[in-house]
Amino acid sequence: MKHYTYHPQGTCSVQIDFDVDDQGRLHNVGFLGGCDGNLQGIGLLVEGMAVDEVRRKLAGVRCGYKSTSCPDQLATALAQVR
């Protein structure tokens, strides 16, 4: 399992940590900052999912007037993994 840290742009969260196993599945997603309950929920929902599936589902999600969101930034981080 490989650990990654990503520093999102344009969001309330300032750091995203996650692990990817040898089968390309996501584990231990954690956000620093942002809407704690919602981001904990996202981490639990994507646990064990394939990186490509998470990217496909979360890319383009916007937060209010912003052009991005914490889920979109997770998708951006995952795009850099593979």
N, C-alpha and C positions, 0 to 999 in steps of 0.2 A: 504494500500500500504506500502511495506517495502523498505527501502533505503539500498543500499549496496555500499561499497567502496572497490576496489581491486587495488593492486599495482602490475602491470605486470612485468614480467621478460623478458629481452632480446629484449626490444622494445624502441623506442624513447619516447613513452608516459610513464609517471611515475605514472599515476593514472587513473582509470576508475570508474565513478560513474553512478549508474543506480537504477531504482525502478522496483519492480515487484508487480503487483496487485494480488488480491485474485484469479483471474482466470489463473494466471501463465503467464501473458502478460508483456512484457518489455516496460518501459517508461523512458523518460528523460535521455537517454544515453549520457554521456559526457566524453571526454578524456582530460587529462591535459598533454600538450606536444604532440609531434608527428606532423604529417602532418595535419594541422588544417582543411583545406577544405575537404580533404578526410574523416577525422574522423567525421566532422560535417555531411557529407553525409551519412556515415554509421549509425550514430545516427538517422537521419531522416528516412532512409530506414527500420530500424528495429523497429521503433516506433509502438507499439501496437501488434507486432508479438508474438507468443507463444515462451517462453524460449527454449523449446526443438527444435523448428524449426530453431531458430537462431543458436543454438549450432550445429545442424546438418549441416547447410549451411556454417558456418564460421570456424569450426574446421579444422585444417590442412593447412590453408592458410599461405603461407610463404611470407616474404618480402625480395626480392633479395637473398643474400647468407645466410641470417639468417634462423634458424630452426623454427622460429615463426614469428608472425606479430601482429599488434594491433587487427585485427579481430580475430585471433586465440586466443589471450589472453582474449578477451571478451568471447569467447566460453569457455575457461578454467574457467573464473570467474563464468559464468553461471552454469557450471557443479558443482560448489561448493554450489550453491543456493538450488538445488533440491536434 
